[in-house]
Amino acid sequence: MRLTLLSLLALPLTLATDWAAASASAPDGVLQLNTETFNELTAPDREWGATIVLTAMPAGFKCAPCHDFDPIFRTVARSWRRKSKDVRDKHFFAELDFSAGQDVFQRLGLTSAPTVYYYPPAAGERKAAKTAAVNFDLNRAGLSIPPLHAWVKSTTPESFDIYIKKSPIPFLIAPLVVATILYAAYSARAILLPIMTSRIIWGVGTTMLCITFTSGYMWNKIKNAPYVQSGAGGRISWVAGGYQNQLGLESQVVGALYGVLALTIVVLSVFIPAQSSPTKQRVGTYLWLALLVVLFSLLIRLFKLKNGGYPFGLF
C-alpha cells in the first residue's frame, strides 16, 4: 500500500524507510513537523541523523531572521537531497514551526528563532558516541550558506557540495545582448573606427592611466588614505611626511603636475616643430621650456617637503 506524505506525518514514524518516503515527497527534502512527528523523528531509538530548524514563519510572529534563514536552510537540504538514495536516507532535514510545536519550544527552553539542532543516530550501526542534540550557533556563524553547509556536512554520513539551481534566462539573454552590441557597432563603424584608431585618443588615454597609477591613486585606494590631515597648530596639512605615507590631495597635486609636465613634452616634441614660422617656434620653445623647468622644480620641492633629506633641487 503506497503511503502519501500526509498519511506518513499522521502516523508514528519509527522506520527509516517511512521517513525516507516522506522526505522524498517533501519540497526541497525538508519535512514539515508537528510535536508528535518531532518526537518520532528524534526518538531515542533512531537509527538516522536529523538536522532540524525550529522557526516561526507565520506573519503574525514578525520573525525576519526566520524568513531570511529559510531559503538558506532549504538550499543546504536540497543539496543533500542530490546524494544517492542509500546515502541520503541516513540523514534527514526537517522544520518545526512554533505554531505547530509550542510544546517542543518550551521543552527546549527556546525564546528566539530560528534555531538549528542536529540529532545524531542513537541506535544501530551508525550510533554516535554522544547522542545528545547539538546546537548550531547562528549568532556567531550568521545567516549565510557557507557556515551552515560546513557545519552540516561535518555531521552527515558523506560530504556534499552546495547545489544552486541556475536560471536559464541569462544564458538565453546573453547571446542576444552580445549580438545586439555587435550589430550596433557594425552599423556605426564609420563613426567608431576613426575614434578607435585615433593616435590622439589612445595617447591621451594611455597618459592618463600612467599618471593615475604613478601618482599614488591606487595606493590611496588600497590603504584607504585620508584626503587631508591636521598638522601642527591645528592647520590642515595636505602633504604627509615620509615616503611611506601619502594623502589624497597630495596624490592629486602630484598627478596634476605629472599631467602638465607630460603636456609640455608633447607640445615641445610635436606641436612646436609643426609651426611654419621660425619666430613662433622660437617663442613657443622658450615659453614651454620655462613652464617645464618651473613645474619640475615644484615637483622636486614637493618631494623635499615630504622628506627634508631629499638632496636634489633646481633652485
FITIBA-642566 format. One record per residue (C-alpha): residue number from 1; residue in three letters; chain; x, y, z. Coordinates in Angstrom, 3 decimals, decimal comma. Layout:
(atom NUM 'ALA' 'A' (X Y Z))
...
This chain:
(atom 1 'MET' 'A' (0,000 0,000 0,000))
(atom 2 'ARG' 'A' (1,526 3,315 -1,055))
(atom 3 'LEU' 'A' (1,733 5,973 1,656))
(atom 4 'THR' 'A' (1,389 9,703 0,924))
(atom 5 'LEU' 'A' (3,277 12,427 2,792))
(atom 6 'LEU' 'A' (0,149 13,432 4,734))
(atom 7 'SER' 'A' (-0,570 9,890 5,826))
(atom 8 'LEU' 'A' (3,061 9,411 6,848))
(atom 9 'LEU' 'A' (3,009 12,520 9,008))
(atom 10 'ALA' 'A' (-0,295 11,457 10,579))
(atom 11 'LEU' 'A' (1,155 8,134 11,806))
(atom 12 'PRO' 'A' (4,003 7,389 14,185))
(atom 13 'LEU' 'A' (7,095 7,125 12,039))
(atom 14 'THR' 'A' (9,609 4,789 13,525))
(atom 15 'LEU' 'A' (11,158 3,298 10,412))
(atom 16 'ALA' 'A' (13,845 4,994 8,352))
(atom 17 'THR' 'A' (12,072 3,838 5,177))
(atom 18 'ASP' 'A' (8,952 5,771 6,181))
(atom 19 'TRP' 'A' (10,973 8,905 6,830))
(atom 20 'ALA' 'A' (12,785 8,424 3,536))
(atom 21 'ALA' 'A' (9,483 8,261 1,661))
(atom 22 'ALA' 'A' (8,222 11,370 3,442))
(atom 23 'SER' 'A' (11,467 13,241 2,753))
(atom 24 'ALA' 'A' (11,370 12,306 -0,934))
(atom 25 'SER' 'A' (7,869 13,789 -1,223))
(atom 26 'ALA' 'A' (8,613 16,963 0,771))
(atom 27 'PRO' 'A' (9,523 20,218 -1,004))
(atom 28 'ASP' 'A' (13,325 20,609 -1,037))
(atom 29 'GLY' 'A' (13,530 17,459 1,084))
(atom 30 'VAL' 'A' (12,518 19,368 4,249))
(atom 31 'LEU' 'A' (9,973 17,529 6,414))
(atom 32 'GLN' 'A' (7,275 19,661 7,997))
(atom 33 'LEU' 'A' (6,897 18,535 11,614))
(atom 34 'ASN' 'A' (4,498 18,938 14,479))
(atom 35 'THR' 'A' (5,058 17,987 18,114))
(atom 36 'GLU' 'A' (4,190 14,316 17,531))
(atom 37 'THR' 'A' (6,342 13,834 14,429))
(atom 38 'PHE' 'A' (9,187 15,775 16,021))
(atom 39 'ASN' 'A' (9,178 13,328 18,896))
(atom 40 'GLU' 'A' (9,132 10,409 16,445))
(atom 41 'LEU' 'A' (11,988 11,809 14,338))
(atom 42 'THR' 'A' (14,136 12,411 17,432))
(atom 43 'ALA' 'A' (13,130 9,210 19,224))
(atom 44 'PRO' 'A' (15,828 7,597 21,445))
(atom 45 'ASP' 'A' (15,950 4,521 19,177))
(atom 46 'ARG' 'A' (16,505 6,484 15,946))
(atom 47 'GLU' 'A' (18,962 4,956 13,505))
(atom 48 'TRP' 'A' (19,315 8,113 11,419))
(atom 49 'GLY' 'A' (20,650 11,612 11,835))
(atom 50 'ALA' 'A' (18,436 14,683 11,549))
(atom 51 'THR' 'A' (19,072 18,395 11,092))
(atom 52 'ILE' 'A' (16,030 20,313 12,333))
(atom 53 'VAL' 'A' (15,351 24,039 12,199))
(atom 54 'LEU' 'A' (12,895 25,433 14,750))
(atom 55 'THR' 'A' (11,388 28,545 13,276))
(atom 56 'ALA' 'A' (8,394 30,892 13,288))
(atom 57 'MET' 'A' (7,334 31,612 9,732))
(atom 58 'PRO' 'A' (3,746 32,953 10,043))
(atom 59 'ALA' 'A' (3,493 36,717 9,510))
(atom 60 'GLY' 'A' (1,980 37,207 12,951))
(atom 61 'PHE' 'A' (5,301 36,320 14,629))
(atom 62 'LYS' 'A' (7,204 39,003 12,651))
(atom 63 'CYS' 'A' (10,377 36,911 12,641))
(atom 64 'ALA' 'A' (12,514 38,487 9,906))
(atom 65 'PRO' 'A' (15,541 36,222 10,584))
(atom 66 'CYS' 'A' (13,282 33,189 10,138))
(atom 67 'HIS' 'A' (12,351 34,320 6,638))
(atom 68 'ASP' 'A' (15,966 35,194 5,821))
(atom 69 'PHE' 'A' (17,241 31,824 7,015))
(atom 70 'ASP' 'A' (14,543 29,658 5,417))
(atom 71 'PRO' 'A' (15,951 29,722 1,823))
(atom 72 'ILE' 'A' (19,458 29,136 3,216))
(atom 73 'PHE' 'A' (18,359 26,046 5,129))
(atom 74 'ARG' 'A' (16,419 24,771 2,130))
(atom 75 'THR' 'A' (19,404 25,267 -0,192))
(atom 76 'VAL' 'A' (21,549 23,051 2,041))
(atom 77 'ALA' 'A' (18,759 20,473 2,346))
(atom 78 'ARG' 'A' (18,154 20,468 -1,401))
(atom 79 'SER' 'A' (21,880 19,962 -1,997))
(atom 80 'TRP' 'A' (21,905 16,931 0,334))
(atom 81 'ARG' 'A' (18,884 15,574 -1,498))
(atom 82 'ARG' 'A' (21,037 15,114 -4,620))
(atom 83 'LYS' 'A' (23,027 12,351 -2,938))
(atom 84 'SER' 'A' (22,223 8,737 -3,829))
(atom 85 'LYS' 'A' (19,220 7,231 -2,069))
(atom 86 'ASP' 'A' (21,186 4,805 0,086))
(atom 87 'VAL' 'A' (23,205 7,752 1,488))
(atom 88 'ARG' 'A' (20,593 10,489 1,833))
(atom 89 'ASP' 'A' (18,165 8,192 3,661))
(atom 90 'LYS' 'A' (20,597 8,085 6,582))
(atom 91 'HIS' 'A' (20,143 11,796 7,313))
(atom 92 'PHE' 'A' (17,004 13,936 7,191))
(atom 93 'PHE' 'A' (16,232 17,654 7,159))
(atom 94 'ALA' 'A' (13,118 18,921 8,897))
(atom 95 'GLU' 'A' (11,389 22,085 10,033))
(atom 96 'LEU' 'A' (9,242 22,655 13,111))
(atom 97 'ASP' 'A' (7,255 25,877 13,224))
(atom 98 'PHE' 'A' (6,338 27,417 16,563))
(atom 99 'SER' 'A' (2,661 27,344 15,602))
(atom 100 'ALA' 'A' (2,836 23,535 15,233))
(atom 101 'GLY' 'A' (5,174 22,708 18,105))
(atom 102 'GLN' 'A' (4,910 25,132 21,020))
(atom 103 'ASP' 'A' (5,431 22,252 23,460))
(atom 104 'VAL' 'A' (8,793 21,454 21,858))
(atom 105 'PHE' 'A' (9,923 25,089 22,045))
(atom 106 'GLN' 'A' (9,006 25,180 25,753))
(atom 107 'ARG' 'A' (10,708 21,854 26,432))
(atom 108 'LEU' 'A' (13,937 23,061 24,793))
(atom 109 'GLY' 'A' (13,724 26,419 26,543))
(atom 110 'LEU' 'A' (13,808 28,373 23,283))
(atom 111 'THR' 'A' (12,968 32,077 23,395))
(atom 112 'SER' 'A' (14,116 33,006 19,889))
(atom 113 'ALA' 'A' (14,107 31,636 16,363))
(atom 114 'PRO' 'A' (15,467 30,337 14,109))
(atom 115 'THR' 'A' (17,415 27,651 15,949))
(atom 116 'VAL' 'A' (19,084 24,619 14,340))
(atom 117 'TYR' 'A' (19,706 21,288 16,071))
(atom 118 'TYR' 'A' (21,471 18,168 14,893))
(atom 119 'TYR' 'A' (20,278 14,859 16,322))
(atom 120 'PRO' 'A' (22,893 12,135 15,712))
(atom 121 'PRO' 'A' (21,964 8,468 15,300))
(atom 122 'ALA' 'A' (21,191 6,959 18,718))
(atom 123 'ALA' 'A' (20,936 3,292 17,695))
(atom 124 'GLY' 'A' (22,044 0,850 15,028))
(atom 125 'GLU' 'A' (25,348 0,592 13,207))
(atom 126 'ARG' 'A' (25,833 4,376 12,996))
(atom 127 'LYS' 'A' (25,156 5,043 16,667))
(atom 128 'ALA' 'A' (27,133 8,107 17,732))
(atom 129 'ALA' 'A' (29,341 8,204 20,808))
(atom 130 'LYS' 'A' (27,310 11,179 22,017))
(atom 131 'THR' 'A' (23,636 11,051 21,126))
(atom 132 'ALA' 'A' (22,584 14,394 22,643))
(atom 133 'ALA' 'A' (21,367 17,122 20,280))
(atom 134 'VAL' 'A' (23,966 19,611 19,059))
(atom 135 'ASN' 'A' (23,054 23,273 18,527))
(atom 136 'PHE' 'A' (24,321 25,287 15,559))
(atom 137 'ASP' 'A' (25,453 28,718 16,785))
(atom 138 'LEU' 'A' (23,622 31,044 14,415))
(atom 139 'ASN' 'A' (24,587 34,133 16,416))
(atom 140 'ARG' 'A' (28,252 33,505 15,746))
(atom 141 'ALA' 'A' (28,030 31,934 12,278))
(atom 142 'GLY' 'A' (25,453 34,318 10,804))
(atom 143 'LEU' 'A' (22,655 33,758 8,312))
(atom 144 'SER' 'A' (24,587 32,544 5,279))
(atom 145 'ILE' 'A' (25,098 29,296 3,390))
(atom 146 'PRO' 'A' (28,873 28,613 3,851))
(atom 147 'PRO' 'A' (28,953 28,256 7,676))
(atom 148 'LEU' 'A' (25,730 26,220 7,772))
(atom 149 'HIS' 'A' (26,945 23,974 4,957))
(atom 150 'ALA' 'A' (30,340 23,450 6,652))
(atom 151 'TRP' 'A' (28,634 22,502 9,919))
(atom 152 'VAL' 'A' (26,020 20,218 8,343))
(atom 153 'LYS' 'A' (28,442 18,291 6,143))
(atom 154 'SER' 'A' (30,533 17,557 9,247))
(atom 155 'THR' 'A' (27,517 15,663 10,631))
(atom 156 'THR' 'A' (26,266 13,834 7,525))
(atom 157 'PRO' 'A' (27,417 10,317 6,537))
(atom 158 'GLU' 'A' (29,150 11,773 3,473))
(atom 159 'SER' 'A' (30,350 15,205 2,482))
(atom 160 'PHE' 'A' (28,349 17,068 -0,166))
(atom 161 'ASP' 'A' (28,572 20,234 -2,217))
(atom 162 'ILE' 'A' (26,107 23,085 -2,381))
(atom 163 'TYR' 'A' (23,880 23,000 -5,432))
(atom 164 'ILE' 'A' (22,166 26,188 -6,537))
(atom 165 'LYS' 'A' (19,835 25,831 -9,471))
(atom 166 'LYS' 'A' (20,794 28,248 -12,220))
(atom 167 'SER' 'A' (18,200 30,095 -14,217))
(atom 168 'PRO' 'A' (18,464 29,511 -17,990))
(atom 169 'ILE' 'A' (17,366 33,101 -18,691))
(atom 170 'PRO' 'A' (20,873 34,676 -18,522))
(atom 171 'PHE' 'A' (22,195 32,035 -20,918))
(atom 172 'LEU' 'A' (19,422 32,943 -23,361))
(atom 173 'ILE' 'A' (19,671 36,716 -22,975))
(atom 174 'ALA' 'A' (23,486 36,979 -23,055))
(atom 175 'PRO' 'A' (23,859 35,891 -26,737))
(atom 176 'LEU' 'A' (21,091 38,304 -27,738))
(atom 177 'VAL' 'A' (22,785 41,190 -25,923))
(atom 178 'VAL' 'A' (26,162 40,370 -27,495))
(atom 179 'ALA' 'A' (24,602 40,094 -30,946))
(atom 180 'THR' 'A' (22,813 43,441 -30,488))
(atom 181 'ILE' 'A' (26,042 45,178 -29,420))
(atom 182 'LEU' 'A' (27,980 43,707 -32,339))
(atom 183 'TYR' 'A' (25,263 44,745 -34,806))
(atom 184 'ALA' 'A' (25,149 48,275 -33,375))
(atom 185 'ALA' 'A' (28,959 48,529 -33,551))
(atom 186 'TYR' 'A' (28,957 47,286 -37,145))
(atom 187 'SER' 'A' (26,258 49,796 -38,110))
(atom 188 'ALA' 'A' (28,229 52,648 -36,514))
(atom 189 'ARG' 'A' (31,609 51,545 -37,859))
(atom 190 'ALA' 'A' (32,008 54,759 -39,859))
(atom 191 'ILE' 'A' (31,976 56,712 -36,574))
(atom 192 'LEU' 'A' (33,676 54,200 -34,282))
(atom 193 'LEU' 'A' (36,667 53,245 -36,449))
(atom 194 'PRO' 'A' (38,212 56,759 -36,569))
(atom 195 'ILE' 'A' (37,817 57,027 -32,805))
(atom 196 'MET' 'A' (39,258 53,594 -32,103))
(atom 197 'THR' 'A' (42,246 54,184 -34,378))
(atom 198 'SER' 'A' (42,921 57,773 -33,296))
(atom 199 'ARG' 'A' (46,500 58,255 -32,072))
(atom 200 'ILE' 'A' (45,455 61,291 -30,041))
(atom 201 'ILE' 'A' (42,715 59,437 -28,137))
(atom 202 'TRP' 'A' (44,950 56,445 -27,444))
(atom 203 'GLY' 'A' (47,826 58,713 -26,442))
(atom 204 'VAL' 'A' (45,703 60,794 -24,075))
(atom 205 'GLY' 'A' (44,062 57,713 -22,554))
(atom 206 'THR' 'A' (47,391 55,930 -22,042))
(atom 207 'THR' 'A' (48,959 59,008 -20,490))
(atom 208 'MET' 'A' (46,051 59,475 -18,099))
(atom 209 'LEU' 'A' (46,291 55,838 -16,987))
(atom 210 'CYS' 'A' (50,049 56,156 -16,419))
(atom 211 'ILE' 'A' (49,554 59,325 -14,375))
(atom 212 'THR' 'A' (46,810 57,690 -12,320))
(atom 213 'PHE' 'A' (48,955 54,677 -11,437))
(atom 214 'THR' 'A' (52,181 56,621 -10,783))
(atom 215 'SER' 'A' (50,658 59,452 -8,744))
(atom 216 'GLY' 'A' (49,636 57,171 -5,866))
(atom 217 'TYR' 'A' (45,919 56,809 -6,589))
(atom 218 'MET' 'A' (45,986 53,025 -6,289))
(atom 219 'TRP' 'A' (47,992 53,247 -3,061))
(atom 220 'ASN' 'A' (45,331 55,554 -1,607))
(atom 221 'LYS' 'A' (42,583 53,115 -2,540))
(atom 222 'ILE' 'A' (44,393 50,126 -1,053))
(atom 223 'LYS' 'A' (45,424 51,897 2,158))
(atom 224 'ASN' 'A' (42,245 53,994 2,411))
(atom 225 'ALA' 'A' (44,389 57,090 2,968))
(atom 226 'PRO' 'A' (42,665 60,278 4,268))
(atom 227 'TYR' 'A' (42,245 63,230 1,916))
(atom 228 'VAL' 'A' (43,999 65,700 4,268))
(atom 229 'GLN' 'A' (45,112 65,678 7,899))
(atom 230 'SER' 'A' (45,586 68,068 10,795))
(atom 231 'GLY' 'A' (49,081 69,476 11,032))
(atom 232 'ALA' 'A' (50,970 71,473 13,646))
(atom 233 'GLY' 'A' (48,885 74,142 15,367))
(atom 234 'GLY' 'A' (45,661 72,670 14,029))
(atom 235 'ARG' 'A' (46,401 73,687 10,443))
(atom 236 'ILE' 'A' (45,298 71,463 7,604))
(atom 237 'SER' 'A' (48,171 69,581 6,002))
(atom 238 'TRP' 'A' (47,929 68,026 2,536))
(atom 239 'VAL' 'A' (51,453 66,566 2,413))
(atom 240 'ALA' 'A' (52,261 63,509 4,534))
(atom 241 'GLY' 'A' (55,836 63,295 5,788))
(atom 242 'GLY' 'A' (57,963 60,323 4,742))
(atom 243 'TYR' 'A' (57,928 58,109 1,684))
(atom 244 'GLN' 'A' (55,673 55,504 3,306))
(atom 245 'ASN' 'A' (52,712 57,890 3,779))
(atom 246 'GLN' 'A' (50,507 59,809 1,402))
(atom 247 'LEU' 'A' (47,293 61,849 1,429))
(atom 248 'GLY' 'A' (44,527 62,022 -1,147))
(atom 249 'LEU' 'A' (45,042 65,706 -2,046))
(atom 250 'GLU' 'A' (48,781 65,128 -2,279))
(atom 251 'SER' 'A' (48,348 62,420 -4,912))
(atom 252 'GLN' 'A' (46,000 64,689 -6,877))
(atom 253 'VAL' 'A' (48,567 67,515 -6,898))
(atom 254 'VAL' 'A' (51,316 65,100 -7,972))
(atom 255 'GLY' 'A' (49,058 63,715 -10,690))
(atom 256 'ALA' 'A' (48,284 67,231 -11,957))
(atom 257 'LEU' 'A' (51,996 68,083 -12,085))
(atom 258 'TYR' 'A' (52,741 64,863 -13,960))
(atom 259 'GLY' 'A' (49,932 65,639 -16,394))
(atom 260 'VAL' 'A' (51,088 69,168 -17,219))
(atom 261 'LEU' 'A' (54,708 68,002 -17,482))
(atom 262 'ALA' 'A' (53,615 65,335 -19,963))
(atom 263 'LEU' 'A' (51,727 68,014 -21,898))
(atom 264 'THR' 'A' (54,811 70,219 -22,122))
(atom 265 'ILE' 'A' (56,829 67,329 -23,560))
(atom 266 'VAL' 'A' (54,141 66,615 -26,163))
(atom 267 'VAL' 'A' (53,920 70,293 -27,152))
(atom 268 'LEU' 'A' (57,695 70,660 -27,425))
(atom 269 'SER' 'A' (58,132 67,474 -29,440))
(atom 270 'VAL' 'A' (55,020 67,558 -31,651))
(atom 271 'PHE' 'A' (53,237 70,910 -31,856))
(atom 272 'ILE' 'A' (56,165 73,355 -31,746))
(atom 273 'PRO' 'A' (58,034 71,708 -34,659))
(atom 274 'ALA' 'A' (54,793 71,777 -36,649))
(atom 275 'GLN' 'A' (54,762 75,604 -36,637))
(atom 276 'SER' 'A' (55,710 77,062 -40,028))
(atom 277 'SER' 'A' (57,025 80,309 -38,598))
(atom 278 'PRO' 'A' (60,551 80,226 -37,097))
(atom 279 'THR' 'A' (59,593 83,067 -34,751))
(atom 280 'LYS' 'A' (56,613 81,150 -33,403))
(atom 281 'GLN' 'A' (58,785 78,086 -32,956))
(atom 282 'ARG' 'A' (61,411 80,088 -31,024))
(atom 283 'VAL' 'A' (58,916 81,875 -28,767))
(atom 284 'GLY' 'A' (56,941 78,702 -28,157))
(atom 285 'THR' 'A' (60,088 76,762 -27,290))
(atom 286 'TYR' 'A' (61,186 79,376 -24,725))
(atom 287 'LEU' 'A' (57,747 79,607 -23,100))
(atom 288 'TRP' 'A' (57,119 75,868 -22,829))
(atom 289 'LEU' 'A' (60,694 75,171 -21,681))
(atom 290 'ALA' 'A' (60,262 77,768 -18,941))
(atom 291 'LEU' 'A' (56,995 76,117 -17,897))
(atom 292 'LEU' 'A' (58,722 72,707 -17,886))
(atom 293 'VAL' 'A' (61,523 73,960 -15,633))
(atom 294 'VAL' 'A' (59,125 75,670 -13,198))
(atom 295 'LEU' 'A' (56,811 72,674 -12,905))
(atom 296 'PHE' 'A' (59,699 70,235 -12,497))
(atom 297 'SER' 'A' (61,183 72,425 -9,765))
(atom 298 'LEU' 'A' (57,806 72,423 -7,991))
(atom 299 'LEU' 'A' (57,712 68,633 -8,198))
(atom 300 'ILE' 'A' (61,181 68,352 -6,672))
(atom 301 'ARG' 'A' (60,178 70,860 -3,996))
(atom 302 'LEU' 'A' (57,212 68,657 -3,134))
(atom 303 'PHE' 'A' (59,492 65,663 -2,647))
(atom 304 'LYS' 'A' (61,678 67,799 -0,385))
(atom 305 'LEU' 'A' (58,603 68,712 1,716))
(atom 306 'LYS' 'A' (57,864 65,020 2,202))
(atom 307 'ASN' 'A' (61,420 64,264 3,261))
(atom 308 'GLY' 'A' (63,782 67,002 4,357))
(atom 309 'GLY' 'A' (66,760 64,832 3,489))
(atom 310 'TYR' 'A' (65,953 64,772 -0,234))
(atom 311 'PRO' 'A' (69,243 66,087 -1,750))
(atom 312 'PHE' 'A' (68,141 67,359 -5,162))
(atom 313 'GLY' 'A' (66,711 70,696 -6,287))
(atom 314 'LEU' 'A' (66,736 73,103 -9,217))
(atom 315 'PHE' 'A' (66,658 76,365 -7,259))
